[in-house]
Amino acid sequence: MIVVNEVAWLPVEQDKGYIFTAVGRTPQVEVFVPDTHSPEVNPLVDLAGPMMANTRVSGPAGAA
């Protein structure tokens, strides 16, 4: 698990990138980042604000 600006994500490596699933937040959000973007976590920085504004903490990892 990685935490970017107070949003926890579970990364799962795929053939051509990563799927990041927000952990401990509702609604559940998944993001696919192709391996053409490096580092793959950079888009998660841009998503942190919208995630904090539009999802709610529903479990312990959501505020990790």
N, C-alpha and C positions, 0 to 999 in steps of 0.2 A: 504494500500500500504506500502511496505517496500523498503528501498533503501540500496543496498549493493555495496559498492565501486563505487558509482556514477551511478549505474544501478538500475532503479525502477522496482519493480515486484509487480504484483497483485496476492496474494495467494488465492486459492480457495480450501477449505478442501473437500476431497473426502472420500469415505468409508475406503480406505486403504492408505491414504497419502495426499499429496497436489499437485495441479497443480499450478505452478508459471508461469505467463505470463508477459513477458517484456512489459513495458508500455512506449510509446513514442519513440519506436525504430523500424526501418525497416531493414531487414525483421522481421516480428513478430516471436518471439521465445517463445515456451512453453516447460516447463520441468516438468515431473512427478517425484516426490520424494516419495518413499514408506515410510510408517510410521515405517519401521524397521530402518530407519536412523534418528538419533536424535542428535541434533536438525535438523529439516528438512531444515533450511536455509543454513546449512554448504556447500552443493554443489554449492550454488549461489556465494560463495566466490571464488571458483575455476573457475567458469564461467565468472567472471567479466572481466578478461583480454581478453579472446576471444570475449566476447560481445563488448567490447570497440573497438577491432581491426576489427571486421567483421560485425558490424551493424552501422547504422548511426542514429543520433538523428532526429526524425521526428515529435516530439511533445514536449510540455513543461515538461512532466514527465521524459523524457529520460535523462535529465541532473540534475534531482532533487537531 
